[in-house]
């Protein structure tokens, strides 16, 4: 009985920013749990590896190019997926970007680029998905990728932290608003994971040593660590959980 609660067979999931890193790992975890998966990235070509690995799991994969900061294209992309699959059960708002800079050097272009990608894009993807999910008898659920910066202030990451703090507030507000429509909205907050987006930090061994001292498990997250948390929140095992954010951080937030 317990195992079946985590089974996503017959579900249709959609993961944004799925060409690499955490997005790719999440898409693969959902496929391994039984879901067919729709994936987006800035180019379809960049999704070829993700698509191939999902299909090797015996699941269908539908891919489309989509820039999450392009609000006009979000609804049309979701409609394209829904027409191909019949419905959308799970949305994972993973697409994001970060660029560190001293706050006094942040200009309007950088602010808009980060906030439009991480927060505005996530909202309009959630809105488009909710319009589809609200027509489905089984509803659906949305999982947002928050961050440690949703909870703590990180110097030189003010636009990123602002977007991720806003995403946490958005998660809670949408959960309260959409629960009556059978839509759950939750989030996960990855800690320190080594990905293509964060690789520049890990090239500094002094930084690595300093950060490991702050993580009780004494290791950085690996892509495989994030999938289980997302599958749990997407599954019937979490059917009475909405409006929450699950840190996946090796104990970092618990220890500060």
PLY file of the C-alpha trace (Angstrom):
ply
format ascii 1.0
element vertex 256
property float x
property float y
property float z
element edge 255
property int vertex1
property int vertex2
end_header
0.00 0.00 0.00
2.74 2.48 0.95
4.69 1.85 -2.24
1.65 2.47 -4.42
1.24 5.95 -2.92
4.49 6.99 -4.62
3.60 5.45 -7.98
3.04 8.10 -10.67
2.02 5.67 -13.41
-0.54 7.27 -15.69
0.34 10.82 -14.62
1.55 13.54 -16.97
4.30 15.77 -15.59
5.76 18.97 -17.03
9.22 20.19 -16.00
10.62 23.55 -17.10
14.35 24.03 -17.54
14.88 20.28 -17.93
17.91 20.18 -20.21
20.49 19.70 -17.46
21.21 19.81 -13.74
18.37 19.63 -11.24
15.69 19.98 -13.90
16.98 16.97 -15.77
17.28 14.96 -12.55
13.71 15.84 -11.58
12.34 14.89 -14.99
14.13 11.53 -14.82
12.91 10.85 -11.27
9.31 11.50 -12.31
9.74 9.16 -15.29
11.26 6.46 -13.08
8.22 6.79 -10.81
5.99 6.07 -13.81
5.02 9.46 -15.22
5.16 10.52 -18.84
7.06 13.79 -18.94
6.82 17.03 -20.93
10.03 19.08 -20.83
11.03 22.58 -21.84
14.24 24.50 -22.29
15.40 27.38 -24.46
16.07 24.97 -27.33
14.70 21.55 -28.22
18.19 20.36 -29.16
19.39 20.87 -25.58
16.67 18.47 -24.39
17.85 15.53 -26.48
19.73 13.81 -23.65
16.87 14.26 -21.19
14.38 12.96 -23.73
16.51 9.92 -24.55
16.96 8.99 -20.90
13.25 9.35 -20.17
12.37 7.12 -23.12
14.87 4.52 -21.87
12.72 4.37 -18.73
9.87 3.26 -20.96
8.02 6.56 -20.62
6.88 9.02 -23.27
8.61 12.39 -23.47
7.34 15.54 -25.20
9.78 18.41 -25.67
9.36 22.05 -26.63
11.53 25.17 -26.77
10.25 27.81 -24.36
11.72 30.86 -22.63
9.96 31.25 -19.28
10.35 35.03 -19.42
8.17 35.03 -22.57
4.73 35.08 -20.97
2.87 35.07 -24.28
4.36 31.70 -25.22
3.67 29.94 -21.91
-0.03 29.26 -22.51
0.54 28.13 -26.08
3.28 25.74 -24.98
1.11 24.24 -22.27
-1.79 23.92 -24.73
0.57 22.10 -27.11
1.50 19.61 -24.39
-2.09 19.18 -23.20
-3.25 18.50 -26.76
-0.60 15.78 -27.07
-1.17 14.18 -23.66
-4.79 14.94 -22.82
-4.01 16.64 -19.52
-1.28 17.96 -17.19
-1.18 16.48 -13.68
2.12 17.82 -12.33
4.00 21.06 -13.04
7.53 21.54 -11.74
8.66 25.15 -12.04
12.39 24.52 -12.20
13.69 26.98 -14.82
15.79 29.67 -13.21
18.93 31.75 -13.37
21.41 33.34 -10.99
24.14 35.90 -11.43
25.95 37.19 -8.38
26.85 40.86 -8.17
27.37 43.42 -5.40
24.04 45.09 -4.78
25.41 48.53 -5.66
26.31 47.19 -9.11
22.93 45.61 -9.92
21.28 47.38 -12.82
17.72 47.22 -14.08
18.59 44.79 -16.86
20.05 42.21 -14.46
17.21 42.64 -11.95
14.55 42.16 -14.62
16.33 39.19 -16.17
16.55 37.28 -12.89
13.14 38.20 -11.47
11.34 37.67 -14.78
12.85 34.20 -15.10
12.61 32.99 -11.52
9.38 34.59 -10.31
7.26 36.04 -13.10
7.82 33.03 -15.36
6.99 30.63 -12.54
3.76 32.47 -11.76
2.51 32.48 -15.33
3.43 28.81 -15.80
1.51 28.03 -12.60
-1.44 30.09 -13.80
-1.52 28.34 -17.18
-1.25 24.92 -15.55
-3.96 25.73 -13.00
-6.38 26.72 -15.76
-5.85 23.29 -17.29
-5.83 21.40 -13.97
-9.05 23.05 -12.77
-10.90 21.41 -15.69
-9.65 17.95 -14.71
-11.58 15.77 -12.24
-8.32 14.81 -10.50
-7.04 18.41 -10.24
-3.27 18.53 -10.17
-0.26 19.77 -8.29
2.46 22.33 -8.75
5.95 22.19 -7.29
8.16 25.27 -7.30
11.94 25.28 -6.96
12.72 27.69 -4.14
16.16 28.12 -2.57
18.03 28.64 0.68
17.74 32.31 -0.25
13.99 31.96 0.26
14.86 31.77 3.97
18.21 33.51 4.56
20.01 36.49 3.10
23.02 35.77 0.91
25.33 38.70 0.06
25.72 39.49 -3.66
22.58 37.48 -4.49
19.91 40.10 -3.84
17.93 39.81 -7.12
18.07 36.01 -6.90
17.11 35.96 -3.22
14.30 38.42 -3.84
12.90 36.25 -6.63
13.14 33.06 -4.57
11.65 34.68 -1.46
8.80 35.87 -3.64
8.41 32.35 -5.01
7.96 31.00 -1.49
5.26 33.59 -0.78
3.63 32.78 -4.10
3.64 29.06 -3.25
1.75 29.68 -0.02
-0.75 32.12 -1.53
-1.59 29.92 -4.52
-1.94 26.87 -2.27
-4.54 28.70 -0.21
-6.37 30.00 -3.26
-6.39 26.88 -5.41
-6.99 24.14 -2.82
-10.73 24.29 -3.46
-10.03 23.46 -7.12
-8.15 20.29 -6.17
-4.74 21.81 -6.90
-1.89 21.42 -4.44
1.03 23.88 -4.54
4.28 23.10 -2.75
7.98 23.79 -3.13
11.38 22.31 -2.53
14.40 24.39 -1.54
17.66 22.83 -2.73
20.71 23.60 -0.65
24.21 23.63 -2.11
24.15 21.51 -5.26
26.93 21.38 -7.81
25.35 22.12 -11.19
26.35 23.92 -14.37
24.73 27.09 -13.01
26.73 27.00 -9.76
29.97 25.46 -11.06
31.96 28.69 -10.70
31.57 28.56 -6.91
32.88 25.02 -6.66
36.06 25.89 -8.50
37.13 27.70 -5.33
38.40 25.08 -2.85
38.45 27.61 -0.02
34.77 28.32 -0.62
34.01 24.58 -0.69
35.76 24.01 2.62
33.98 26.94 4.26
30.55 25.83 3.05
30.99 22.19 4.04
31.59 23.32 7.61
28.05 24.76 7.58
26.34 21.60 6.30
25.74 18.97 9.02
25.89 16.08 6.53
29.32 17.34 5.42
28.63 16.99 1.70
27.12 18.93 -1.15
23.88 17.82 -2.76
23.94 15.66 -5.86
21.36 15.78 -8.62
19.96 12.43 -7.46
19.13 13.90 -4.04
16.41 16.19 -5.36
14.26 13.69 -7.27
12.84 11.83 -4.30
11.55 15.01 -2.66
9.76 16.08 -5.84
8.28 12.61 -6.45
6.98 12.59 -2.87
5.27 15.97 -3.23
3.88 14.96 -6.63
2.47 11.69 -5.33
-0.62 10.61 -3.40
1.62 10.17 -0.37
1.51 13.98 -0.07
-2.20 14.33 -0.81
-2.82 16.32 2.41
0.21 18.59 2.02
-0.08 21.97 0.36
1.53 25.37 0.88
4.79 23.95 2.22
8.43 24.18 1.21
10.71 21.19 1.84
14.40 22.08 2.22
16.75 19.53 0.65
19.92 20.90 2.16
21.79 18.35 4.26
20.62 20.06 7.44
21.91 23.55 6.60
18.81 25.49 7.63
18.27 23.37 10.74
21.71 24.24 12.04
21.98 28.01 11.55
0 1
1 2
2 3
3 4
4 5
5 6
6 7
7 8
8 9
9 10
10 11
11 12
12 13
13 14
14 15
15 16
16 17
17 18
18 19
19 20
20 21
21 22
22 23
23 24
24 25
25 26
26 27
27 28
28 29
29 30
30 31
31 32
32 33
33 34
34 35
35 36
36 37
37 38
38 39
39 40
40 41
41 42
42 43
43 44
44 45
45 46
46 47
47 48
48 49
49 50
50 51
51 52
52 53
53 54
54 55
55 56
56 57
57 58
58 59
59 60
60 61
61 62
62 63
63 64
64 65
65 66
66 67
67 68
68 69
69 70
70 71
71 72
72 73
73 74
74 75
75 76
76 77
77 78
78 79
79 80
80 81
81 82
82 83
83 84
84 85
85 86
86 87
87 88
88 89
89 90
90 91
91 92
92 93
93 94
94 95
95 96
96 97
97 98
98 99
99 100
100 101
101 102
102 103
103 104
104 105
105 106
106 107
107 108
108 109
109 110
110 111
111 112
112 113
113 114
114 115
115 116
116 117
117 118
118 119
119 120
120 121
121 122
122 123
123 124
124 125
125 126
126 127
127 128
128 129
129 130
130 131
131 132
132 133
133 134
134 135
135 136
136 137
137 138
138 139
139 140
140 141
141 142
142 143
143 144
144 145
145 146
146 147
147 148
148 149
149 150
150 151
151 152
152 153
153 154
154 155
155 156
156 157
157 158
158 159
159 160
160 161
161 162
162 163
163 164
164 165
165 166
166 167
167 168
168 169
169 170
170 171
171 172
172 173
173 174
174 175
175 176
176 177
177 178
178 179
179 180
180 181
181 182
182 183
183 184
184 185
185 186
186 187
187 188
188 189
189 190
190 191
191 192
192 193
193 194
194 195
195 196
196 197
197 198
198 199
199 200
200 201
201 202
202 203
203 204
204 205
205 206
206 207
207 208
208 209
209 210
210 211
211 212
212 213
213 214
214 215
215 216
216 217
217 218
218 219
219 220
220 221
221 222
222 223
223 224
224 225
225 226
226 227
227 228
228 229
229 230
230 231
231 232
232 233
233 234
234 235
235 236
236 237
237 238
238 239
239 240
240 241
241 242
242 243
243 244
244 245
245 246
246 247
247 248
248 249
249 250
250 251
251 252
252 253
253 254
254 255
